[in-house]
Each structure stands twice: as C-alpha cells, then as structure tokens.
C-alpha cells in the first residue's frame, strides 16, 4: 500500500525548468518524476550502505588488510 510523503526540495531555477519540461510530457507528473528518481537513488544507495555496514563489522572483528596487502594495491596504481 502506498503512502503519501510530502518533501520540500530547493531547486535551482534551471533544474526546476527542466522538471517542468519533463512534467509537460504525457503521463509525467512532478510526483511521478520524483518517485522514479527516489526509487533509482534508493536502489543505487542501499547496496553501498550494506557494504559499508559489512566493512564496519569486519573492522570491529579486527579484520584489516596487512601492510603488505595495502602496499600491493597501492603499487598497482603507482600510488
């Protein structure tokens, strides 16, 4: 079941103009555009946050790369 959430967002005039241009297309309301953008953002960001949580848990368990492992990675990138 869907819920309505009201969000206030500050937009540059250029972005606001582009959004209104998109909303002028048939079937493209501002609400639908915002919902689609949020759906894509959440799908992109959620795995990153899950990976970060796992990395923190690994660090809490004391699982760190050795100096040799770090140096091997850095040397591959001439860092």
KOLVOMAR-989368 format. One record per atom (N, C-alpha, C): atom name; y, z, x; residue in one letter. Coordinates in Angstrom, 3 decimals, decimal comma. Each point is the difference from the previous one (the first is absolute). Layout:
# residues N
site: CA; c2: Y; c3: Z; c1: X; code: a .
...
END
This chain:
# residues 79
site: N; c2: -1,184; c3: 0,000; c1: 0,842; code: x .
site: CA; c2: 1,184; c3: 0,000; c1: -0,842; code: x .
site: C; c2: 1,241; c3: 0,000; c1: 0,883; code: x .
site: N; c2: 0,951; c3: -0,823; c1: -0,338; code: x .
site: CA; c2: 1,226; c3: -0,111; c1: 0,787; code: x .
site: C; c2: 1,014; c3: 1,055; c1: -0,405; code: x .
site: N; c2: 0,795; c3: 0,390; c1: 0,976; code: x .
site: CA; c2: 1,122; c3: 0,903; c1: -0,224; code: x .
site: C; c2: 1,260; c3: -0,686; c1: 0,453; code: x .
site: N; c2: 1,088; c3: 0,358; c1: -0,594; code: x .
site: CA; c2: 1,287; c3: -0,519; c1: 0,429; code: x .
site: C; c2: 0,658; c3: 1,021; c1: 0,918; code: x .
site: N; c2: 0,408; c3: -0,475; c1: 1,179; code: x .
site: CA; c2: 0,703; c3: 0,834; c1: 0,961; code: x .
site: C; c2: 1,335; c3: -0,673; c1: 0,273; code: x .
site: N; c2: 1,053; c3: 0,766; c1: -0,065; code: x .
site: CA; c2: 1,336; c3: -0,551; c1: 0,248; code: x .
site: C; c2: 0,401; c3: 0,320; c1: 1,439; code: x .
site: N; c2: 0,361; c3: -1,043; c1: 0,735; code: x .
site: CA; c2: 0,375; c3: 0,132; c1: 1,399; code: x .
site: C; c2: 1,353; c3: -0,669; c1: 0,194; code: x .
site: N; c2: 0,896; c3: 0,692; c1: 0,668; code: x .
site: CA; c2: 1,298; c3: -0,583; c1: 0,336; code: x .
site: C; c2: -0,068; c3: -0,494; c1: 1,440; code: x .
site: N; c2: 0,384; c3: -1,250; c1: 0,211; code: x .
site: CA; c2: -0,066; c3: -0,606; c1: 1,323; code: x .
site: C; c2: 1,342; c3: -0,646; c1: 0,315; code: x .
site: N; c2: 0,528; c3: 0,295; c1: 1,183; code: x .
site: CA; c2: 1,228; c3: -0,654; c1: 0,441; code: x .
site: C; c2: -0,362; c3: -1,331; c1: 0,638; code: x .
site: N; c2: 0,654; c3: -1,052; c1: -0,429; code: x .
site: CA; c2: -0,265; c3: -1,343; c1: 0,503; code: x .
site: C; c2: 1,258; c3: -0,595; c1: 0,594; code: x .
site: N; c2: -0,200; c3: -0,834; c1: 1,011; code: x .
site: CA; c2: 1,135; c3: -0,770; c1: 0,485; code: x .
site: C; c2: 0,333; c3: -1,037; c1: -1,076; code: x .
site: N; c2: 1,212; c3: -0,473; c1: -0,027; code: x .
site: CA; c2: 0,339; c3: -1,038; c1: -0,979; code: x .
site: C; c2: -0,897; c3: -1,234; c1: 0,129; code: x .
site: N; c2: -0,358; c3: -0,354; c1: 1,236; code: x .
site: CA; c2: -0,848; c3: -1,170; c1: 0,216; code: x .
site: C; c2: -1,390; c3: 0,197; c1: -0,605; code: x .
site: N; c2: -0,588; c3: 1,172; c1: 0,229; code: x .
site: CA; c2: -1,325; c3: 0,268; c1: -0,553; code: x .
site: C; c2: 0,055; c3: 0,058; c1: -1,521; code: x .
site: N; c2: 1,029; c3: 0,616; c1: -0,533; code: x .
site: CA; c2: 0,144; c3: 0,061; c1: -1,450; code: x .
site: C; c2: 0,098; c3: -1,415; c1: -0,589; code: x .
site: N; c2: 0,765; c3: -0,853; c1: 0,649; code: x .
site: CA; c2: 0,148; c3: -1,383; c1: -0,459; code: x .
site: C; c2: -1,355; c3: -0,717; c1: 0,005; code: x .
site: N; c2: -0,752; c3: 0,169; c1: 1,094; code: x .
site: CA; c2: -1,305; c3: -0,656; c1: 0,102; code: x .
site: C; c2: -0,976; c3: 0,534; c1: -1,045; code: x .
site: N; c2: 0,048; c3: 1,294; c1: -0,262; code: x .
site: CA; c2: -0,868; c3: 0,564; c1: -1,030; code: x .
site: C; c2: 0,322; c3: -0,573; c1: -1,374; code: x .
site: N; c2: 1,286; c3: -0,125; c1: -0,290; code: x .
site: CA; c2: 0,385; c3: -0,567; c1: -1,294; code: x .
site: C; c2: -0,388; c3: -1,480; c1: -0,095; code: x .
site: N; c2: 0,038; c3: -0,712; c1: 1,117; code: x .
site: CA; c2: -0,471; c3: -1,384; c1: -0,010; code: x .
site: C; c2: -1,492; c3: -0,049; c1: -0,329; code: x .
site: N; c2: -0,784; c3: 0,895; c1: 0,620; code: x .
site: CA; c2: -1,429; c3: 0,047; c1: -0,295; code: x .
site: C; c2: -0,253; c3: 0,399; c1: -1,451; code: x .
site: N; c2: 0,785; c3: 0,953; c1: -0,476; code: x .
site: CA; c2: -0,188; c3: 0,470; c1: -1,371; code: x .
site: C; c2: 0,351; c3: -1,076; c1: -1,020; code: x .
site: N; c2: 0,771; c3: -0,997; c1: 0,418; code: x .
site: CA; c2: 0,364; c3: -1,082; c1: -0,919; code: x .
site: C; c2: -1,182; c3: -0,939; c1: -0,251; code: x .
site: N; c2: -1,027; c3: 0,071; c1: 0,859; code: x .
site: CA; c2: -1,181; c3: -0,832; c1: -0,198; code: x .
site: C; c2: -0,783; c3: 0,530; c1: -1,200; code: x .
site: N; c2: -0,644; c3: -0,869; c1: -0,723; code: x .
site: CA; c2: -0,778; c3: 0,461; c1: -1,164; code: x .
site: C; c2: -1,067; c3: 1,017; c1: 0,402; code: x .
site: N; c2: -0,064; c3: 1,100; c1: -0,730; code: x .
site: CA; c2: -1,005; c3: 1,028; c1: 0,242; code: x .
site: C; c2: 0,277; c3: 0,916; c1: 1,163; code: x .
site: N; c2: 1,204; c3: -0,049; c1: 0,545; code: x .
site: CA; c2: 0,325; c3: 0,814; c1: 1,175; code: x .
site: C; c2: 1,131; c3: 0,981; c1: -0,308; code: x .
site: N; c2: -0,314; c3: 1,101; c1: -0,626; code: x .
site: CA; c2: 1,016; c3: 1,019; c1: -0,238; code: x .
site: C; c2: 0,210; c3: 0,810; c1: 1,275; code: x .
site: N; c2: 1,134; c3: 0,691; c1: 0,087; code: x .
site: CA; c2: 0,236; c3: 0,869; c1: 1,157; code: x .
site: C; c2: -1,086; c3: 1,055; c1: 0,102; code: x .
site: N; c2: -0,446; c3: 0,521; c1: -1,143; code: x .
site: CA; c2: -1,055; c3: 1,013; c1: 0,004; code: x .
site: C; c2: -1,296; c3: -0,565; c1: 0,562; code: x .
site: N; c2: -0,344; c3: -1,222; c1: -0,370; code: x .
site: CA; c2: -1,223; c3: -0,621; c1: 0,498; code: x .
site: C; c2: 0,093; c3: -0,272; c1: 1,499; code: x .
site: N; c2: 1,156; c3: -0,447; c1: 0,457; code: x .
site: CA; c2: 0,206; c3: -0,247; c1: 1,431; code: x .
site: C; c2: -0,128; c3: 1,308; c1: 0,772; code: x .
site: N; c2: 0,622; c3: 1,073; c1: -0,494; code: x .
site: CA; c2: -0,070; c3: 1,299; c1: 0,670; code: x .
site: C; c2: -1,434; c3: 0,530; c1: 0,011; code: x .
site: N; c2: -0,701; c3: -0,150; c1: -1,111; code: x .
site: CA; c2: -1,387; c3: 0,467; c1: -0,069; code: x .
site: C; c2: -0,873; c3: -0,757; c1: 1,000; code: x .
site: N; c2: 0,182; c3: -1,308; c1: 0,087; code: x .
site: CA; c2: -0,768; c3: -0,812; c1: 0,937; code: x .
site: C; c2: 0,314; c3: 0,399; c1: 1,444; code: x .
site: N; c2: 1,281; c3: 0,200; c1: 0,309; code: x .
site: CA; c2: 0,397; c3: 0,388; c1: 1,359; code: x .
site: C; c2: -0,593; c3: 1,359; c1: 0,372; code: x .
site: N; c2: 0,040; c3: 0,949; c1: -0,924; code: x .
site: CA; c2: -0,561; c3: 1,320; c1: 0,276; code: x .
site: C; c2: -1,515; c3: -0,056; c1: 0,157; code: x .
site: N; c2: -0,664; c3: -0,821; c1: -0,802; code: x .
site: CA; c2: -1,450; c3: -0,143; c1: 0,105; code: x .
site: C; c2: -0,378; c3: -0,525; c1: 1,385; code: x .
site: N; c2: 0,726; c3: -1,007; c1: 0,489; code: x .
site: CA; c2: -0,283; c3: -0,560; c1: 1,320; code: x .
site: C; c2: 0,316; c3: 1,005; c1: 1,105; code: x .
site: N; c2: 1,096; c3: 0,746; c1: -0,132; code: x .
site: CA; c2: 0,367; c3: 0,993; c1: 1,001; code: x .
site: C; c2: -1,059; c3: 1,094; c1: 0,093; code: x .
site: N; c2: -0,442; c3: 0,506; c1: -1,146; code: x .
site: CA; c2: -1,000; c3: 1,064; c1: -0,013; code: x .
site: C; c2: -1,314; c3: -0,494; c1: 0,611; code: x .
site: N; c2: -0,399; c3: -1,230; c1: -0,319; code: x .
site: CA; c2: -1,226; c3: -0,564; c1: 0,557; code: x .
site: C; c2: 0,109; c3: -0,163; c1: 1,516; code: x .
site: N; c2: 1,178; c3: -0,311; c1: 0,502; code: x .
site: CA; c2: 0,232; c3: -0,165; c1: 1,435; code: x .
site: C; c2: 0,088; c3: 1,350; c1: 0,705; code: x .
site: N; c2: 0,692; c3: 0,969; c1: -0,623; code: x .
site: CA; c2: 0,290; c3: 1,279; c1: 0,652; code: x .
site: C; c2: -1,149; c3: 0,994; c1: -0,066; code: x .
site: N; c2: -0,770; c3: -0,001; c1: -1,068; code: x .
site: CA; c2: -1,070; c3: 0,992; c1: -0,172; code: x .
site: C; c2: -1,005; c3: 0,002; c1: 1,141; code: x .
site: N; c2: -0,500; c3: -1,162; c1: 0,443; code: x .
site: CA; c2: -0,934; c3: 0,037; c1: 1,139; code: x .
site: C; c2: 0,637; c3: 0,554; c1: 1,272; code: x .
site: N; c2: 1,281; c3: -0,251; c1: 0,201; code: x .
site: CA; c2: 0,678; c3: 0,547; c1: 1,180; code: x .
site: C; c2: 0,004; c3: 1,524; c1: -0,043; code: x .
site: N; c2: 0,295; c3: 0,548; c1: -1,172; code: x .
site: CA; c2: 0,040; c3: 1,457; c1: -0,128; code: x .
site: C; c2: -1,388; c3: 0,605; c1: 0,154; code: x .
site: N; c2: -1,029; c3: -0,691; c1: -0,500; code: x .
site: CA; c2: -1,368; c3: 0,483; c1: 0,171; code: x .
site: C; c2: -0,379; c3: -0,010; c1: 1,483; code: x .
site: N; c2: 0,366; c3: -1,059; c1: 0,712; code: x .
site: CA; c2: -0,275; c3: -0,065; c1: 1,443; code: x .
site: C; c2: 0,740; c3: 1,104; c1: 0,744; code: x .
site: N; c2: 1,235; c3: 0,257; c1: -0,383; code: x .
site: CA; c2: 0,774; c3: 1,061; c1: 0,645; code: x .
site: C; c2: -0,643; c3: 1,356; c1: -0,239; code: x .
site: N; c2: -0,440; c3: 0,258; c1: -1,219; code: x .
site: CA; c2: -0,660; c3: 1,273; c1: -0,305; code: x .
site: C; c2: -1,266; c3: 0,156; c1: 0,837; code: x .
site: N; c2: -0,768; c3: -1,078; c1: 0,162; code: x .
site: CA; c2: -1,212; c3: 0,056; c1: 0,826; code: x .
site: C; c2: 0,354; c3: 0,234; c1: 1,466; code: x .
site: N; c2: 1,052; c3: -0,634; c1: 0,481; code: x .
site: CA; c2: 0,415; c3: 0,201; c1: 1,392; code: x .
site: C; c2: 0,434; c3: 1,447; c1: 0,242; code: x .
site: N; c2: 0,710; c3: 0,571; c1: -0,957; code: x .
site: CA; c2: 0,419; c3: 1,408; c1: 0,128; code: x .
site: C; c2: -1,219; c3: 0,914; c1: -0,003; code: x .
site: N; c2: -0,954; c3: -0,298; c1: -0,885; code: x .
site: CA; c2: -1,222; c3: 0,806; c1: -0,052; code: x .
site: C; c2: -0,765; c3: -0,100; c1: 1,324; code: x .
site: N; c2: -0,075; c3: -1,196; c1: 0,569; code: x .
site: CA; c2: -0,675; c3: -0,183; c1: 1,288; code: x .
site: C; c2: 0,717; c3: 0,790; c1: 1,094; code: x .
site: N; c2: 1,315; c3: -0,042; c1: -0,004; code: x .
site: CA; c2: 0,763; c3: 0,765; c1: 0,998; code: x .
site: C; c2: -0,230; c3: 1,495; c1: -0,187; code: x .
site: N; c2: -0,051; c3: 0,448; c1: -1,251; code: x .
site: CA; c2: -0,265; c3: 1,414; c1: -0,263; code: x .
site: C; c2: -1,379; c3: 0,413; c1: 0,505; code: x .
site: N; c2: -0,938; c3: -0,961; c1: 0,022; code: x .
site: CA; c2: -1,336; c3: 0,278; c1: 0,524; code: x .
site: C; c2: -0,042; c3: -0,109; c1: 1,528; code: x .
site: N; c2: 1,130; c3: -0,357; c1: 0,593; code: x .
site: CA; c2: 0,066; c3: -0,123; c1: 1,456; code: x .
site: C; c2: -0,479; c3: -1,330; c1: 0,522; code: x .
site: N; c2: -0,070; c3: -1,003; c1: -0,873; code: x .
site: CA; c2: -0,473; c3: -1,316; c1: 0,408; code: x .
site: C; c2: 1,180; c3: -0,841; c1: 0,474; code: x .
site: N; c2: 0,200; c3: -0,001; c1: 1,318; code: x .
site: CA; c2: 1,099; c3: -0,743; c1: 0,595; code: x .
site: C; c2: -0,550; c3: -1,029; c1: 0,973; code: x .
site: N; c2: 0,762; c3: -1,040; c1: 0,243; code: x .
site: CA; c2: -0,381; c3: -0,966; c1: 1,017; code: x .
site: C; c2: 0,198; c3: 0,642; c1: 1,371; code: x .
site: N; c2: -0,892; c3: -0,336; c1: 0,899; code: x .
site: CA; c2: 0,135; c3: 0,505; c1: 1,365; code: x .
site: C; c2: 1,126; c3: -0,753; c1: 0,699; code: x .
site: N; c2: 0,442; c3: 0,533; c1: 1,138; code: x .
site: CA; c2: 1,024; c3: -0,688; c1: 0,783; code: x .
site: C; c2: -0,479; c3: -1,387; c1: 0,403; code: x .
site: N; c2: -1,284; c3: -0,113; c1: 0,330; code: x .
site: CA; c2: -0,547; c3: -1,290; c1: 0,394; code: x .
site: C; c2: 0,044; c3: -1,007; c1: -1,160; code: x .
site: N; c2: -0,335; c3: 0,455; c1: -1,186; code: x .
site: CA; c2: 0,033; c3: -0,888; c1: -1,176; code: x .
site: C; c2: 1,425; c3: -0,470; c1: -0,297; code: x .
site: N; c2: 0,943; c3: 0,913; c1: 0,095; code: x .
site: CA; c2: 1,405; c3: -0,349; c1: -0,244; code: x .
site: C; c2: 0,469; c3: -0,994; c1: 1,042; code: x .
site: N; c2: -0,301; c3: 0,259; c1: 1,266; code: x .
site: CA; c2: 0,409; c3: -0,909; c1: 1,073; code: x .
site: C; c2: -0,637; c3: -1,373; c1: -0,152; code: x .
site: N; c2: -1,248; c3: -0,055; c1: -0,462; code: x .
site: CA; c2: -0,673; c3: -1,292; c1: -0,197; code: x .
site: C; c2: 0,716; c3: -0,810; c1: -1,064; code: x .
site: N; c2: 0,405; c3: 0,630; c1: -1,078; code: x .
site: CA; c2: 0,723; c3: -0,705; c1: -1,070; code: x .
site: C; c2: 1,363; c3: -0,448; c1: 0,510; code: x .
site: N; c2: 0,709; c3: 0,875; c1: 0,684; code: x .
site: CA; c2: 1,325; c3: -0,337; c1: 0,500; code: x .
site: C; c2: -0,059; c3: -1,149; c1: 1,006; code: x .
site: N; c2: -1,032; c3: -0,009; c1: 0,830; code: x .
site: CA; c2: -0,104; c3: -1,058; c1: 1,009; code: x .
site: C; c2: -0,257; c3: -1,364; c1: -0,640; code: x .
site: N; c2: -0,655; c3: -0,021; c1: -1,157; code: x .
site: CA; c2: -0,209; c3: -1,271; c1: -0,698; code: x .
site: C; c2: 1,309; c3: -0,623; c1: -0,457; code: x .
site: N; c2: 1,006; c3: 0,828; c1: -0,196; code: x .
site: CA; c2: 1,290; c3: -0,475; c1: -0,475; code: x .
site: C; c2: 1,078; c3: 0,080; c1: 1,065; code: x .
site: N; c2: -0,410; c3: 0,176; c1: 1,235; code: x .
site: CA; c2: 0,936; c3: 0,105; c1: 1,120; code: x .
site: C; c2: 1,076; c3: 1,042; c1: -0,255; code: x .
site: N; c2: -0,379; c3: 1,102; c1: -0,612; code: x .
site: CA; c2: 0,969; c3: 1,049; c1: -0,308; code: x .
site: C; c2: -0,025; c3: 1,080; c1: 1,069; code: x .
END
